[in-house]
Amino acid sequence: MIRIAVLVSGGGTNLQALLDAQTKGGLGSGSIVLVVADREGTYAIERAQNAHISTCVVQRVKGNPALFEARLEKVLREAMIDLIIFAGFLSLLSEDFVGKFPQRILNIHPSLLPSFSGKGYYGLKVHQAALERGVLISGATVHFVNSVPDGGPIVAQQAVAVHPGDTPATLQRRIMEEAEWVLLPRSTREVCQTMEQS
């Protein structure tokens, strides 16, 4: 079994897609055993608790990212986590932290990387930028996390059409429904399968 921790910062819609997949056996040898939020009061934590998954909050420490990362690493090590998934996790982690989990951290980004990526591109900002640029196709990308924001090796991508009259909110919703909620569980299953074989 590949022990998975999902890191979250908000409502947890991608977490819910993973939990639903797990219920149906869709994560293969992967099992979500822990959900960690970087702030209090996230609905994602409630989703995890409703699914009887262990949860904790490791709050960011203003002016001391090293302390936040040390606390986060301790929680992950104590839970014997094999694979970490960022599902709407907005905290940027240092190269040192990421280097401790090489090819063991997955992220989902709401664009076709390398477009509309990097520092400052998250949530509706990604979709606003895509619409301002006039793209006809957008989508989602699952990638491994490295020291470059949204710069790690790509695992999978799913394209989604941009419709005339789309707003950032309507495009975001379509990309979640048609790409993110399908792509993240499938990629997680495939990465877990690869991990088991190595």
Secondary structure, 3 states (H helix, E strand, C coil): CEEEEEEECCCCHHHHHHHHHHHCCCCCCEEEEEEEECCCCCHHHHHHHHCCCEEEECCCCCCCHHHHHHHHHHHHHHCCCCEEEECCCCCCCCHHHHHCCCCCEEEEECCCCCCCCCCCCCCHHHHHHHHHHCCCEEEEEEEECCCCCCCCCEEEEEEEECCCCCCHHHHHHHHHHHHHHHHHHHHHHHHHHHHHHC
